[in-house]
Amino acid sequence: MPSKNDLSLFKPGATSVPEQPVEPKKPNKPVKQVKPAESKSILSPRKPGRKPKPAAEKETEIVALKLTPSELAVLEEKAGLAPKSTYLKHILRTKTDVFE
């Protein structure tokens, strides 16, 4: 069998190349399965990432508000680039005594 990039068969008057016998493949040796060693890094002994908040501090409850379009426009103007809910929580926590 000609090599992969052999173009001699396309030349005028070329004859086919006799095929070379293919040697049978030897059976592969079984691969040993190696388990990775436990990570004992001095630099990061704990799992990476932020520690989870305690359940008491998580904000899981939802309060829905309905506003008029003009009220929403005023709220969006005052909030600026901050999300509306974040702005409202900040106002409720700092300027009122609702949560005390």
HELIX and SHEET records of a PDB file:
HELIX    1   1 SER A    8  PHE A   10  5                                   3    
HELIX    2   2 PRO A   69  ALA A   79  1                                  11    
HELIX    3   3 LYS A   84  LYS A   95  1                                  12    
END                                                                             
